[in-house]
Amino acid sequence: MLIGSTLGLSLLGVIMVFSASSIHSLETKGSTYAIVLRQILFLALSIPMAWVLSRFSLSRWKIFARFGVIFSITILIAVQVVGKSVNGNHNWISLGFVDIQPSEVVKFLMILWAGLILAKRERRDSLQTNVIILITPAFVLCILLVLVGRDLGTASVFAFILAGLLWVSGVRLSIFAGIIALGFAGIAGLILSAPYRMHRFAVLLNPFAVDQYKNTGWQPAHSILGLASGGLFGVGLGASRQKWGNLAEAHTDFIFSVIGEELGLFGTIFTLVLLSVLLFSIFKIALRAKDPMVRYVCSGIGCWITIQTILNIGSAISVLPVVGVTLPLVSYGGSALVAIYMGIGFVVGAARRDPAIYQELKKSGVSWLR
């Protein structure tokens, strides 16, 4: 289920990135294939990388985890020093031939580090140490560094990953509720502090309002138009009308809308089923894990994919403000694809270390799975 849903979403992503990006790619790159070829290249790098990572021993993962927070903070600071701005967010580093978004990899590194810290706490002191003190300061620092680059969407993902890890670690419900309330208050404050964020929030329920449609309401309005015009079976693969300049970022933030327009309601349901199977398998493997670090890291990866899915699709159907996060494994984005496959590689490795699962893999006769 894990491998099948991952590859299914990746294949769907390549097809839909090609369809959604062809017009934009022709206008900006001079070729309809430029963007999709880059996505295929990153996918071709990500799959072997995930296979190698799935063979890592737990002791090797623990070595990487020890330095996860140091490396994360270092590269986030480097982004602010030598990085570049894209669409108003200062969260990219240019390597000349490609731009990378380090905060995507930082998500995985912070989950890895937090899993190690929480596992040590569970083993050594019978859960007496305050888990909030252990991992929250480092996550808050990462969130602040991301916010310096004006990227509220990525900062929100970090915040919800932290909330998920605190929940899994057994924080009391009253304390957890207080943390969630504080987090939402912080997000509200950030929205109120920036006029463009307030405008995005204001058009949430009515992007077609006369005074906002041609401004902040444009993206969510045309996203809804795309989804609505798809009907049950869609207008046909490649036949989207919204991607012809009406829907900005059609191949990244709003790819779900293009799926709905071209493949219809059944296409969006198929996408949701694949994502549900992926998340179910990740959390199932987490629940089966004997080692506490594996349990925490797999749960964190599941929370990461869950919140990005909710934020992306919520923006596409205009029940959440547009926050600019990708749909995992489907949207265009090399950094995001590599980071997600790093997480998938860890989860596959966790499954392989489960004795019952490994015996079934041996019986399957598929050597590359063992």
C-alpha positions in Angstrom: 0.0 0.0 0.0 2.8 2.4 0.9 4.9 1.8 -2.2 1.9 1.5 -4.5 0.2 4.7 -3.4 3.5 6.6 -3.5 4.3 5.5 -7.1 0.6 6.1 -8.1 0.6 9.7 -6.8 4.0 10.3 -8.4 2.8 9.1 -11.8 -0.4 11.1 -11.5 1.8 14.1 -10.5 4.0 13.8 -13.7 0.9 13.5 -15.9 -0.9 16.5 -14.3 2.2 18.7 -14.0 2.7 18.2 -17.8 -0.9 19.1 -18.5 -1.1 22.0 -16.0 2.3 23.5 -16.9 2.5 23.2 -20.7 1.2 26.7 -21.4 3.2 28.4 -18.7 6.3 26.4 -19.7 6.0 27.4 -23.3 5.6 31.1 -22.4 8.5 31.2 -19.8 10.9 28.4 -20.9 10.2 28.3 -24.7 9.2 24.6 -24.5 6.0 22.9 -23.4 8.2 20.1 -21.9 10.7 22.1 -19.9 8.9 22.0 -16.5 7.7 18.4 -16.7 11.2 17.2 -17.8 12.6 18.8 -14.7 9.9 17.0 -12.5 10.8 13.7 -14.2 14.5 14.3 -13.5 13.8 14.9 -9.8 11.6 11.9 -9.6 14.3 9.8 -11.3 16.7 11.0 -8.6 14.2 10.6 -5.7 13.2 7.0 -6.2 16.7 5.5 -6.1 17.5 7.8 -3.2 14.5 6.5 -1.3 15.5 2.9 -2.0 19.0 3.6 -0.6 17.6 5.3 2.5 15.2 2.4 3.1 18.4 0.2 3.5 19.8 2.4 6.2 20.1 0.8 9.6 18.4 2.5 12.6 21.8 3.3 14.1 22.8 5.2 11.0 19.6 7.2 11.1 20.3 8.1 14.7 23.6 9.5 13.7 21.9 11.8 11.1 19.2 12.7 13.6 21.7 14.0 16.2 22.8 16.8 13.8 19.3 17.4 12.3 18.5 20.5 14.3 21.9 22.1 13.9 21.9 21.5 10.1 18.3 22.7 9.9 18.9 26.0 11.7 22.2 26.6 9.7 20.6 26.2 6.3 17.6 28.3 7.3 20.0 31.1 8.3 21.9 30.7 5.1 18.7 31.1 3.1 18.2 34.5 4.7 21.8 35.5 4.0 22.4 34.3 0.5 18.9 33.2 -0.6 16.5 34.8 -3.2 12.8 35.8 -3.2 10.2 34.0 -5.4 6.7 35.3 -5.4 7.4 37.5 -2.3 8.8 34.6 -0.2 12.5 34.7 0.6 13.0 31.0 1.0 15.0 29.9 -2.0 18.6 29.4 -2.8 19.8 29.5 -6.4 22.3 26.9 -7.6 22.5 28.5 -11.0 20.8 25.7 -13.0 18.1 25.2 -10.4 16.5 26.9 -7.4 16.0 24.8 -4.3 13.8 25.4 -1.2 15.8 24.2 1.8 12.9 24.5 4.2 11.4 21.4 2.5 14.3 19.2 3.6 14.3 20.9 7.0 10.8 19.5 7.6 12.2 15.9 7.4 15.4 16.7 9.4 13.4 18.3 12.2 11.0 15.3 12.4 14.1 13.0 12.5 15.7 15.0 15.3 12.5 15.3 17.3 11.9 11.5 17.0 15.4 10.8 18.4 14.9 13.3 21.3 11.4 11.9 22.2 12.7 8.3 22.0 15.5 9.1 24.4 13.0 10.7 26.8 10.8 7.6 26.6 13.7 5.2 27.3 15.6 7.1 30.0 13.2 8.8 32.4 9.8 7.1 32.1 8.2 10.2 30.5 8.9 12.5 33.4 10.7 15.1 31.3 8.5 17.9 29.9 8.2 17.1 26.2 7.3 20.7 25.4 10.6 22.0 26.7 12.5 19.3 24.8 11.4 20.0 21.2 9.3 23.2 21.1 12.2 25.8 21.3 14.0 24.4 18.2 10.7 24.2 16.2 9.8 27.8 17.2 13.3 29.0 16.1 12.8 27.3 12.7 9.3 28.8 12.4 10.7 32.3 13.1 13.5 31.9 10.5 10.9 30.8 7.9 8.7 33.8 8.9 11.6 36.1 8.3 11.3 35.0 4.7 7.6 35.8 4.7 6.5 32.2 4.2 3.5 31.7 6.4 2.4 28.5 4.6 5.7 26.7 5.4 5.7 28.1 8.9 2.2 26.7 9.4 3.3 23.3 8.3 6.2 23.3 10.9 3.7 24.4 13.5 1.3 21.6 12.8 4.1 19.0 12.6 5.1 20.1 16.1 1.5 19.8 17.3 1.3 16.3 15.9 4.5 15.2 17.6 3.3 16.7 20.9 0.0 14.8 20.5 1.7 11.5 19.7 4.1 12.0 22.7 1.2 12.1 25.1 0.9 15.7 26.1 -2.2 16.2 28.4 -5.3 17.3 26.5 -5.7 20.5 28.5 -2.1 21.6 27.7 -2.4 20.5 24.1 -5.6 22.6 23.7 -3.8 25.6 25.2 -0.9 25.1 22.7 -3.3 24.8 19.8 -5.1 28.0 20.9 -1.8 29.8 21.2 -0.8 28.7 17.8 -4.0 29.8 16.1 -3.7 33.1 18.0 -0.2 33.5 16.5 -1.4 32.7 13.0 -4.3 35.3 13.4 -1.8 37.9 14.6 0.4 37.2 11.5 -2.6 37.5 9.2 -3.6 40.8 10.8 -0.1 42.2 10.5 0.0 41.9 6.8 -2.6 43.5 4.5 -2.2 41.0 1.7 -2.9 38.1 4.2 -6.0 39.9 5.5 -7.2 40.3 1.9 -6.7 36.6 1.3 -8.7 35.8 4.4 -11.4 38.3 3.6 -12.2 36.6 0.2 -12.2 33.1 1.7 -16.0 32.5 1.5 -16.8 34.7 -1.5 -13.9 35.0 -3.9 -16.4 36.2 -6.6 -17.1 39.4 -4.6 -17.2 42.3 -7.1 -14.6 44.4 -5.2 -12.2 41.4 -4.8 -12.7 39.1 -7.8 -10.0 40.7 -10.0 -7.6 41.1 -7.1 -7.1 38.7 -4.2 -10.1 36.6 -5.2 -8.8 35.8 -8.6 -6.9 32.6 -7.8 -9.5 30.9 -5.5 -12.3 32.0 -7.8 -10.7 30.4 -10.9 -9.8 27.4 -8.9 -13.4 26.9 -8.0 -14.4 27.5 -11.7 -12.0 24.8 -12.8 -13.4 22.3 -10.3 -17.0 23.1 -11.1 -16.6 22.9 -14.9 -15.1 19.4 -14.6 -18.3 17.8 -13.6 -18.3 14.0 -13.0 -15.8 12.9 -15.7 -13.9 16.1 -16.5 -13.4 18.0 -19.8 -10.6 15.6 -20.8 -6.9 15.3 -20.0 -5.0 18.3 -21.3 -8.2 20.3 -22.0 -8.2 22.6 -19.0 -9.2 26.1 -19.8 -8.1 27.7 -16.5 -4.4 26.9 -17.1 -4.4 29.3 -20.1 -3.4 32.2 -17.9 -6.4 32.4 -15.7 -5.1 30.2 -12.9 -1.7 31.2 -11.7 0.5 28.4 -10.2 -1.7 25.8 -11.8 1.1 23.2 -11.7 2.0 23.8 -8.1 -0.4 25.3 -5.6 -3.6 24.7 -7.6 -2.9 21.4 -9.4 -5.9 19.8 -7.5 -8.1 22.3 -9.4 -6.7 21.2 -12.8 -7.2 17.5 -11.8 -10.9 18.3 -11.0 -11.3 20.2 -14.3 -9.7 17.6 -16.5 -10.5 14.4 -14.7 -13.7 15.5 -13.0 -15.1 14.5 -9.6 -13.8 10.9 -10.1 -10.3 12.2 -10.7 -10.3 14.2 -7.4 -11.8 11.3 -5.5 -9.1 9.0 -7.0 -6.4 11.4 -5.8 -7.9 11.6 -2.3 -8.1 7.8 -2.2 -4.4 7.5 -3.1 -3.5 10.1 -0.4 -5.7 8.3 2.1 -4.0 4.9 1.4 -0.6 6.5 1.7 -1.4 8.1 5.1 -3.1 5.0 6.4 -0.1 2.9 5.5 2.3 5.3 7.2 0.4 5.5 10.4 -0.2 1.8 10.4 3.6 1.2 10.2 4.1 3.7 12.9 1.7 1.9 15.2 3.5 -1.4 14.5 6.9 -0.1 15.3 8.7 -1.4 18.3 11.4 1.2 18.5 10.1 4.6 19.9 12.2 6.7 17.5 10.7 4.9 14.5 7.2 5.4 15.9 7.7 9.1 16.4 9.4 9.8 13.1 6.8 7.8 11.1 4.0 9.6 12.9 5.7 13.0 12.2 6.0 12.2 8.5 2.3 11.2 8.5 1.4 14.5 10.1 3.6 16.4 7.7 1.9 14.9 4.6 -1.6 15.3 6.2 -1.3 19.0 7.0 0.2 19.8 3.5 -2.7 17.9 1.9 -5.3 19.8 4.0 -3.7 23.2 3.3 -3.3 22.6 -0.4 -6.7 21.2 -1.1 -8.4 23.6 1.4 -6.9 26.5 -0.7 -8.0 25.0 -3.9 -11.7 24.6 -2.8 -11.6 28.0 -1.0 -12.3 26.8 2.6 -8.8 27.9 3.7 -6.8 31.0 2.6 -4.2 30.6 -0.1 -1.0 29.7 1.7 1.2 28.4 -1.1 2.1 24.9 -0.2 2.3 22.0 -2.6 0.2 18.8 -2.8 2.6 16.0 -1.7 4.0 13.9 -4.6 1.6 15.5 -7.1 2.5 19.2 -7.4 5.6 20.4 -9.3 8.6 21.0 -7.1 11.9 19.3 -6.9 12.8 20.2 -3.3 9.4 19.1 -2.1 9.6 15.8 -4.1 13.0 14.9 -2.8 12.1 15.7 0.8 8.9 13.6 0.7 10.8 10.7 -0.8 13.3 11.0 2.0 10.4 10.5 4.4 9.0 7.6 2.4 12.4 6.0 2.4 12.5 6.1 6.2 9.0 4.6 6.5 9.8 1.8 4.0 12.9 1.0 6.1 10.8 1.0 9.2 8.5 -1.6 7.5 11.4 -3.7 6.4 12.7 -3.9 10.0 9.3 -5.3 11.1 9.9 -9.1 11.3 6.4 -10.0 10.2 6.5 -7.6 7.2 10.0 -8.7 6.2 8.9 -12.4 6.2 6.1 -11.5 3.8 8.5 -9.6 1.6 10.7 -12.6 1.4 7.8 -14.8 0.4 6.9 -12.3 -2.4 10.0 -13.2 -4.4 10.6 -9.5 -5.3 14.3 -9.2 -4.5 14.4 -5.4 -4.6 11.8 -5.1 -1.8 13.8 -7.2 0.6 
